[in-house]
Amino acid sequence: MFHRKVTYRLYPSAGQAERLQEMLGLHQRLYNTALEERIRTYQHTGKGLTFAQQCRHLTQWRKAVPALAGMHSQSEQVTLKRVHLAFQHFFRRVRNGETPGFPRFKSPRRYPGWGYTTSGWKLAHGDNQQHGKLTLHSVGDIPIRGKPRTPGIPKTCEILHKAGKWYASVTLAVEHIHRERGTEMGAFDWGLTDYLTLATPQGTETVANPRHLRRQLAELQRLGRDVSRKIRTAQRLSGRTRGYPVSVSLRRALGHLARLHGKIARQRQDFLHQTSAWLIARFGALATEALAVKDMVRRGGTRKKGLNREIHAAAPAALLGHIRNKAAEAGSWYEEAPTRELKPSQRCHACGTLPEARKTLSDRTHQCPHCGETCGRDENAARVLLRWLENRLVSVPDSGREPPEVWSGCGLSAMKHETLAITV
């Protein structure tokens, strides 16, 4: 069984929306209370609390607080589980020498939602697995819109509140996943000028960078200045820098800013899904280089502020993750070349040699001093990756797997051509 998620938009009535907002506040306070209890217990005894211990404490809290007793107990246990996981990840980062990041208390505006496991909710689809209604404990039947790509058995549910709208993220257990795969062979290099530079045995082509964030950047900055001005006014009138009253005007400005951020995020996610699906539907063998995005945006400060923003907006790690998942569903051959060993941005695709002087990021043209080959930097990198993929398909010494059946078909075998070997 595979697990896939589908997100539905909820359309609650006025009374249901009020109840959902109340439950969101209760789960937020429950999270903070559980976090405070763990901190206080450790300060007094030197020992932490386990998830099972806090679940036993939850039974006593439900007896003392009628509002908690009115919600489903398993959904409250999911909230306690999130506190437990936050500490587990904190200790893992400490052991690995990473920046720990101690679990923080959640404000009402920064608490995303709550979850259910096996009970307390029920999903009823409409015709053709589309739309329907979601039944929640102590809320009732809520109309929903959405459709899963692959039908499955609902397992868990998360209720999310984003920019004034309600969503349900449902995990489905899927028995079979069908995704068509292509028969071509190609490699791509990710960039910002052109989002993708594709190299195939027939030639190269590019995928334009949509730049969703840049197109809305001026409006985002205007809304951000409006929010900052209203926050400063509220702080000045109340005399408090924290815990100041949120006026209707400030709440409205925050909503406008959140909705625009949500729109940009949806546009980016839609583009990533469509691009990755198109690549898998076209190519049966695909390669790119492994990207260390954290290292790409780690240094530079204000000098690289605009570049780092564009890298984050393009979301290369999310793109590779989508391609990786869709390739596994389709049974395609997908590989990420080791960047440090292969050096696709530096190596010449024609002769396979490295330049004596390292190319900088501003050098956008590849000019090989050994063979005289000249082309774009991204085009050269894509061709280097294509040759690396060809060599991997000819001899796969340490992969531990056989190429899919597509390699024996006419699609890829007809594209094979003689190339110079690259030694790395």
C-alpha positions as CSV (number, residue, x, y, z in Angstrom):
1,M,0.0,0.0,0.0
2,F,1.1,3.5,-0.8
3,H,0.1,6.6,1.0
4,R,-0.8,9.8,-0.8
5,K,-2.3,13.1,0.4
6,V,-5.2,15.0,-1.1
7,T,-6.3,18.5,0.1
8,Y,-9.9,19.5,0.1
9,R,-11.3,23.0,0.5
10,L,-13.9,23.2,3.3
11,Y,-17.0,25.4,3.1
12,P,-18.4,25.5,6.6
13,S,-21.5,27.5,7.6
14,A,-21.2,30.5,10.0
15,G,-21.9,28.3,13.0
16,Q,-19.5,25.6,11.9
17,A,-16.7,28.2,11.2
18,E,-17.1,29.6,14.7
19,R,-16.9,26.1,16.1
20,L,-13.8,25.3,14.0
21,Q,-12.2,28.5,15.2
22,E,-12.9,27.6,18.8
23,M,-11.4,24.2,18.4
24,L,-8.3,25.7,16.8
25,G,-7.8,27.9,19.8
26,L,-8.3,24.9,22.2
27,H,-5.7,22.8,20.4
28,Q,-3.3,25.8,20.4
29,R,-3.7,26.2,24.1
30,L,-3.4,22.4,24.6
31,Y,-0.1,22.4,22.7
32,N,1.3,25.3,24.8
33,T,0.1,23.7,28.0
34,A,1.8,20.3,27.1
35,L,5.0,22.1,26.2
36,E,4.9,24.1,29.4
37,E,4.3,20.9,31.5
38,R,7.4,19.3,29.9
39,I,9.6,22.2,30.6
40,R,8.4,22.6,34.2
41,T,8.7,18.9,34.9
42,Y,12.3,18.8,33.6
43,Q,13.2,21.9,35.7
44,H,11.8,20.4,38.9
45,T,12.8,16.7,38.5
46,G,15.6,16.7,35.8
47,K,13.6,14.2,33.8
48,G,11.3,14.8,30.8
49,L,7.8,13.5,30.2
50,T,6.9,10.8,27.7
51,F,4.0,10.8,25.3
52,A,2.2,8.1,27.2
53,Q,2.5,10.1,30.5
54,Q,1.0,13.2,28.9
55,C,-1.8,11.2,27.5
56,R,-2.6,10.1,31.0
57,H,-2.5,13.7,32.1
58,L,-4.9,14.5,29.3
59,T,-7.5,12.3,30.8
60,Q,-7.4,14.4,34.0
61,W,-7.5,17.7,32.0
62,R,-10.6,16.5,30.2
63,K,-12.4,15.9,33.5
64,A,-11.4,19.4,34.7
65,V,-12.0,21.4,31.5
66,P,-15.5,20.9,29.8
67,A,-14.2,22.5,26.6
68,L,-11.6,19.8,26.2
69,A,-14.1,17.1,27.0
70,G,-16.3,18.4,24.1
71,M,-13.6,17.6,21.5
72,H,-12.6,14.2,20.3
73,S,-9.9,12.6,22.5
74,Q,-7.8,11.2,19.7
75,S,-7.5,14.6,18.0
76,E,-6.1,15.9,21.3
77,Q,-3.7,13.0,21.5
78,V,-2.5,14.0,18.0
79,T,-1.7,17.5,19.4
80,L,0.3,15.9,22.2
81,K,2.1,13.7,19.7
82,R,3.2,16.8,17.8
83,V,4.8,18.2,21.1
84,H,6.5,14.8,21.5
85,L,7.8,14.9,17.9
86,A,9.1,18.5,18.4
87,F,11.2,17.3,21.3
88,Q,12.4,14.2,19.4
89,H,13.6,16.3,16.5
90,F,15.2,18.8,18.9
91,F,17.3,16.0,20.5
92,R,18.1,14.5,17.1
93,R,19.6,17.9,16.0
94,V,21.5,18.1,19.3
95,R,23.0,14.7,18.7
96,N,23.9,15.5,15.1
97,G,25.6,18.8,16.0
98,E,23.0,20.9,14.1
99,T,21.4,24.1,15.3
100,P,19.0,22.6,17.9
101,G,16.0,25.0,17.8
102,F,14.1,24.3,21.1
103,P,10.4,23.8,20.7
104,R,8.5,27.1,20.8
105,F,5.2,28.2,22.1
106,K,2.6,28.8,19.4
107,S,0.6,32.0,19.1
108,P,-3.0,31.7,17.8
109,R,-2.0,33.3,14.4
110,R,0.9,30.8,13.9
111,Y,-0.9,27.6,14.9
112,P,-1.8,25.8,11.6
113,G,-4.5,23.3,12.8
114,W,-5.1,19.9,14.3
115,G,-5.3,16.2,13.2
116,Y,-7.4,13.0,13.5
117,T,-6.3,9.4,13.3
118,T,-8.8,6.7,12.8
119,S,-12.0,8.1,14.4
120,G,-13.7,11.5,15.0
121,W,-14.1,12.2,11.3
122,K,-15.6,10.6,8.2
123,L,-15.1,11.4,4.5
124,A,-18.0,10.9,2.1
125,H,-17.1,11.4,-1.6
126,G,-19.5,12.6,-4.2
127,D,-20.0,11.2,-7.7
128,N,-16.7,10.0,-9.4
129,Q,-14.8,10.5,-6.1
130,Q,-15.2,14.3,-6.5
131,H,-16.3,16.8,-3.8
132,G,-18.6,15.4,-1.1
133,K,-18.7,16.2,2.6
134,L,-16.5,15.8,5.7
135,T,-18.1,14.9,9.0
136,L,-16.2,16.1,12.1
137,H,-16.9,15.3,15.7
138,S,-18.9,18.1,17.4
139,V,-19.0,20.1,14.2
140,G,-21.2,18.2,11.8
141,D,-21.2,17.7,8.0
142,I,-19.1,20.2,6.1
143,P,-19.3,20.5,2.3
144,I,-15.9,20.0,0.6
145,R,-14.5,20.5,-2.9
146,G,-11.6,18.4,-4.3
147,K,-10.7,15.2,-6.0
148,P,-7.9,12.7,-5.4
149,R,-5.8,11.8,-8.4
150,T,-5.7,8.2,-7.3
151,P,-8.7,6.9,-5.2
152,G,-7.8,5.2,-1.9
153,I,-8.9,4.4,1.6
154,P,-8.9,7.5,4.0
155,K,-6.6,6.9,6.9
156,T,-5.8,10.2,8.7
157,C,-7.1,13.8,8.4
158,E,-5.6,17.2,9.2
159,I,-7.7,20.4,9.5
160,L,-5.8,23.4,8.4
161,H,-6.6,27.1,8.6
162,K,-4.8,29.4,6.1
163,A,-5.6,33.0,5.3
164,G,-9.1,32.8,6.6
165,K,-9.9,29.6,4.7
166,W,-10.4,26.0,5.9
167,Y,-8.8,22.9,4.4
168,A,-8.7,19.2,5.1
169,S,-5.5,17.3,4.2
170,V,-6.5,13.6,4.0
171,T,-4.0,10.7,3.8
172,L,-5.2,7.9,1.5
173,A,-3.9,4.4,1.4
174,V,-3.6,3.5,-2.3
175,E,-3.1,0.0,-3.6
176,H,-2.0,0.8,-7.1
177,I,-0.5,4.0,-8.6
178,H,-0.6,4.4,-12.3
179,R,1.5,7.0,-14.0
180,E,2.6,6.9,-17.6
181,R,6.3,7.2,-18.3
182,G,8.0,8.4,-21.5
183,T,10.5,6.7,-23.7
184,E,13.0,9.5,-24.3
185,M,16.3,10.1,-22.6
186,G,17.4,13.5,-21.3
187,A,19.1,15.5,-18.7
188,F,18.5,19.0,-17.3
189,D,20.3,21.7,-15.5
190,W,18.4,23.9,-13.1
191,G,18.9,27.7,-13.2
192,L,17.3,31.0,-12.7
193,T,17.6,32.7,-16.1
194,D,16.0,29.7,-17.7
195,Y,14.3,27.4,-15.1
196,L,15.4,24.2,-16.9
197,T,17.9,23.6,-19.7
198,L,17.1,20.2,-21.2
199,A,19.6,18.3,-23.2
200,T,18.5,15.3,-25.4
201,P,20.3,13.4,-28.1
202,Q,18.4,15.6,-30.6
203,G,19.5,18.9,-29.1
204,T,18.7,21.3,-26.2
205,E,15.6,23.2,-25.2
206,T,14.6,25.4,-22.2
207,V,11.8,25.9,-19.8
208,A,11.1,29.5,-18.9
209,N,11.2,30.7,-15.3
210,P,7.7,31.9,-14.3
211,R,9.0,34.1,-11.5
212,H,5.8,34.2,-9.6
213,L,7.3,36.0,-6.6
214,R,9.0,38.7,-8.6
215,R,5.8,39.6,-10.5
216,Q,4.1,40.2,-7.1
217,L,7.1,41.6,-5.2
218,A,6.0,45.2,-5.5
219,E,2.6,44.5,-4.1
220,L,4.0,42.3,-1.4
221,Q,6.3,45.1,-0.3
222,R,3.4,47.6,-0.3
223,L,1.3,45.3,1.9
224,G,4.2,44.5,4.2
225,R,4.8,48.3,4.7
226,D,1.1,48.7,5.5
227,V,1.2,45.9,8.1
228,S,4.3,47.3,9.7
229,R,2.9,50.8,9.9
230,K,-0.3,49.5,11.6
231,I,1.7,47.4,14.0
232,R,3.8,50.4,15.0
233,T,0.7,52.4,15.6
234,A,-0.9,49.7,17.7
235,Q,2.3,49.4,19.8
236,R,2.5,53.2,20.3
237,L,-1.1,53.6,21.3
238,S,-1.0,50.6,23.7
239,G,2.5,51.3,25.0
240,R,3.4,47.6,24.6
241,T,5.7,45.9,22.1
242,R,4.1,42.5,22.7
243,G,0.5,41.6,23.4
244,Y,-0.9,44.8,21.9
245,P,-4.5,44.8,20.7
246,V,-5.1,43.9,17.1
247,S,-7.5,46.3,15.4
248,V,-9.9,45.5,12.6
249,S,-7.7,47.5,10.2
250,L,-4.6,45.5,11.2
251,R,-6.4,42.2,11.0
252,R,-7.6,43.1,7.5
253,A,-4.1,44.1,6.4
254,L,-2.7,40.9,7.7
255,G,-5.4,38.9,5.8
256,H,-4.5,40.7,2.5
257,L,-0.8,39.9,2.9
258,A,-1.5,36.3,3.9
259,R,-3.8,35.8,0.9
260,L,-1.2,37.1,-1.6
261,H,1.5,34.9,-0.1
262,G,-1.0,31.9,-0.4
263,K,-1.7,32.8,-4.0
264,I,2.1,32.8,-4.8
265,A,2.6,29.5,-3.0
266,R,-0.2,27.9,-4.9
267,Q,1.1,29.1,-8.3
268,R,4.6,27.8,-7.4
269,Q,3.2,24.4,-6.3
270,D,1.1,24.1,-9.5
271,F,4.1,24.9,-11.7
272,L,6.3,22.4,-9.9
273,H,3.7,19.6,-10.2
274,Q,3.0,20.3,-13.9
275,T,6.7,20.6,-14.8
276,S,7.7,17.4,-13.0
277,A,4.7,15.5,-14.4
278,W,5.6,16.7,-17.9
279,L,9.2,15.5,-17.5
280,I,8.2,12.0,-16.3
281,A,5.5,11.7,-19.0
282,R,8.2,12.5,-21.7
283,F,11.4,10.9,-20.4
284,G,12.0,7.3,-19.4
285,A,15.6,8.1,-18.4
286,L,16.3,11.4,-16.7
287,A,19.3,12.9,-14.9
288,T,20.3,16.1,-13.2
289,E,22.9,17.1,-10.6
290,A,22.3,16.9,-6.8
291,L,21.7,20.3,-5.5
292,A,22.7,21.5,-2.0
293,V,20.3,24.4,-1.7
294,K,21.2,25.3,1.9
295,D,24.8,25.8,0.8
296,M,23.7,27.9,-2.2
297,V,22.0,30.4,0.0
298,R,24.1,30.2,3.1
299,R,26.7,33.0,2.4
300,G,26.6,36.4,0.8
301,G,24.5,38.5,3.2
302,T,23.0,41.6,1.7
303,R,25.2,41.2,-1.4
304,K,23.3,38.1,-2.3
305,K,19.9,39.1,-0.9
306,G,18.1,39.2,-4.3
307,L,19.8,36.1,-5.6
308,N,19.0,34.1,-2.5
309,R,15.3,35.3,-2.7
310,E,15.1,34.1,-6.3
311,I,16.6,30.7,-5.4
312,H,14.1,30.2,-2.6
313,A,11.3,31.3,-4.9
314,A,12.3,28.8,-7.6
315,A,12.2,26.0,-5.0
316,P,14.7,23.6,-6.7
317,A,14.7,21.1,-3.8
318,A,10.9,20.8,-4.1
319,L,11.2,20.3,-7.8
320,L,13.7,17.4,-7.4
321,G,11.5,15.9,-4.7
322,H,8.5,15.9,-7.0
323,I,10.5,14.4,-9.9
324,R,11.9,11.7,-7.6
325,N,8.4,10.7,-6.3
326,K,6.8,10.7,-9.8
327,A,9.7,8.8,-11.3
328,A,9.2,6.1,-8.6
329,E,5.5,5.9,-9.4
330,A,6.1,5.6,-13.1
331,G,9.1,3.2,-12.9
332,S,11.3,5.6,-14.7
333,W,15.1,5.7,-14.4
334,Y,16.0,8.9,-12.5
335,E,19.5,9.7,-11.2
336,E,21.1,12.7,-9.5
337,A,24.8,13.1,-10.5
338,P,27.4,13.8,-7.7
339,T,28.1,17.5,-8.3
340,R,31.4,17.6,-6.5
341,E,32.9,14.8,-8.5
342,L,31.3,15.5,-11.9
343,K,31.4,19.3,-11.8
344,P,28.9,19.8,-14.7
345,S,29.2,23.6,-14.6
346,Q,33.0,23.5,-15.0
347,R,33.6,20.4,-17.2
348,C,33.4,20.6,-21.0
349,H,30.8,18.4,-22.6
350,A,32.8,18.0,-25.8
351,C,36.2,16.9,-24.5
352,G,35.4,16.1,-20.9
353,T,38.2,18.2,-19.4
354,L,38.1,20.8,-16.6
355,P,39.4,24.4,-17.1
356,E,42.5,25.5,-15.4
357,A,40.7,28.7,-14.1
358,R,37.5,28.0,-12.3
359,K,34.4,29.7,-13.8
360,T,32.6,32.1,-11.6
361,L,28.9,32.4,-11.2
362,S,28.9,35.5,-13.5
363,D,30.5,33.5,-16.3
364,R,27.4,32.6,-18.3
365,T,29.2,31.3,-21.4
366,H,31.2,28.2,-21.6
367,Q,34.5,28.5,-23.7
368,C,36.7,25.4,-23.5
369,P,40.4,26.3,-23.6
370,H,41.3,22.8,-24.8
371,C,38.9,22.1,-27.6
372,G,37.5,25.5,-28.3
373,E,33.8,24.5,-27.8
374,T,31.6,27.5,-27.1
375,C,28.0,27.4,-25.8
376,G,25.9,28.6,-22.9
377,R,26.9,27.6,-19.4
378,D,23.6,25.9,-18.6
379,E,23.5,24.1,-22.0
380,N,27.0,22.8,-21.4
381,A,26.1,21.5,-17.9
382,A,23.0,19.8,-19.3
383,R,25.0,18.1,-22.0
384,V,27.6,16.9,-19.4
385,L,24.8,15.4,-17.4
386,L,23.4,13.7,-20.5
387,R,26.7,12.0,-21.3
388,W,27.0,11.0,-17.6
389,L,23.5,9.4,-17.9
390,E,24.4,7.6,-21.1
391,N,27.5,6.1,-19.4
392,R,25.4,5.0,-16.4
393,L,22.9,3.3,-18.7
394,V,25.6,1.4,-20.6
395,S,27.3,0.1,-17.4
396,V,25.7,0.4,-14.0
397,P,28.4,-1.2,-11.8
398,D,27.2,-0.2,-8.3
399,S,23.5,0.7,-8.6
400,G,22.2,-2.7,-7.6
401,R,19.2,-2.5,-10.0
402,E,18.4,-3.3,-13.5
403,P,17.1,-0.7,-16.0
404,P,13.3,-0.8,-16.5
405,E,11.7,-2.6,-19.4
406,V,11.7,0.6,-21.5
407,W,15.4,0.2,-22.3
408,S,14.7,-2.8,-24.4
409,G,12.1,-0.9,-26.4
410,C,12.7,1.1,-29.6
411,G,12.4,4.4,-27.9
412,L,15.7,4.7,-26.1
413,S,17.7,2.1,-28.0
414,A,17.3,4.2,-31.1
415,M,18.8,7.2,-29.4
416,K,22.0,5.7,-28.2
417,H,25.0,7.1,-30.0
418,E,28.7,7.1,-29.5
419,T,30.1,9.5,-27.0
420,L,33.5,10.1,-25.4
421,A,33.8,8.6,-22.0
422,I,34.0,11.0,-19.0
423,T,36.3,9.9,-16.2
424,V,35.4,11.3,-12.8
